[in-house]
Amino acid sequence: MGIKLTHSGYGNRSFMYHRDIPSMCIVPITYPYRDIPMKLKHQMNRYASKVKGKLTTIFDPEHLETLARQSQFIQRSSSKMAGKDFVELMTTELIEEPAVSLEGLCDLLVDLNPQAEMSPQALHQRINPHAVTYLQEVVQLALRQQLEPVCNRLPLGALAPFGRVLLEDSTQCRLHEKLAATFKGSGGSASPAAVKIDLIYDVLHHSLLEMHLSDGTAADQGRALAIIPHLRSDDLVLRDLGYLSLESLRQIEAQDAWYLSRLSKGVDVYLEADAQAPALVFIEHLERYYPDDHVIDLPVYIGHERVPCRLLAYRLPNPVVQERRRKALEEARKKGRQLSPEYLDWLSFGLYITNVSQQVWPPKVVGTIYRLRWQVELTFRNWKSLLNINVLKGTRPERIKCIIYGRLITIIMLAIISSYASWYAEDYLQRELSLPKLINWLKRKNRLVNAMHGGTFEALLRNLRRALPKLLCKQKRKRRTSRQLIEEHGAYMEDALAA
């Protein structure tokens, strides 16, 4: 039985811990099986078997052939190209050659299946709406393999009370201007054609719950409610300002889940639920009543709907404030705008809203926990720099969509492997996995490609465990990582601003 803490001030729900100790008493836990080698070996093999099973299911030839025929990508029994051929062509075969031409794709296809020889024109015709539908189905097949996590994870300090921690963010990829009719971009100094990829990511289990494509002009706020169907009780949702929607906050709480977000300048803040109560002149209120407080923690109501929540205001050091103002003024100058003195004062604070109570998160740690959201930013950077998700060659919408879906399938495969590698590194080696190092290791010597083609996943995972201690973990450093700060309930003002 866990310990219940009353969720006072923000509803009448209670908070159930996954451990029999309060969060402030959670201490780093050493690996529990290192003195029981047989049990450890059994656990390693069991998790490795799950990884193999998930990857094998994604690339099962019979299942892929069935999906190919159901989507009408393959319509004739005499088709030269099998469903598995096209999936491999759009995934593992493009890891090293992201901008390959149609001629190059035909050359790669013959290597996969000598019977599938065809001209660039013939392949061009095959990359049609049916091909897009087929790869969409394979993406969904791959995502379903992540519904059950590969590994059981140890609790992570201040995140221990939550079943999952869901991050949502988006990234844009520029496209050829001829694609503007299908994938409209922002124009101006930005690209006239762009595609946006929205990601919902379970950071504790390295699982990708949803990946949604839209044109570059789609607002993040339009996706604010997309996370609701994925929610389970005691999930924690971390999102940036672009997704801030009072209706989504209410629905997250209605699902017995939790949220942490930054506060937007345009959202009114009230001290009372009474509809007649005036909105605060917020920064003036903080300066008047809390002039010497570095961290201010208030129960408030936000928006005209008076949504109850907890508001954290961190007073930022002057060098940080000056840098934030410089960037804001430069951005306003580019857009021909003027910033008000009130907005410049607003930049003096780091402002966060949450429905998690003080009993679970003391004021000092909330800003630290929000830093975890940057993990999804780093993920996007790795996808672009190491997996070339933004290298999209072609001027036909169907070809672009097939390339993107192929890259997403590859990314899901890597997420499954990284979940296993992260578990082994953190729970057994007491180290933190470096995702860029892992991706480069899997690409090097065609390790991932060879394992997929040869079905040698056991050997791949054995070699992965050998490589992790010396090659694939982050280097130890004096400054604590975000993960270490969360494990130790580190104060936001202590380390975050020095990062």
Order of alpha helices (4+ residues) and beta strands (2+ residues): beta-beta-alpha-alpha-alpha-alpha-alpha-alpha-beta-beta-beta-beta-alpha-beta-beta-alpha-beta-beta-alpha-alpha-beta-alpha-alpha-alpha-alpha-alpha-alpha-alpha-alpha
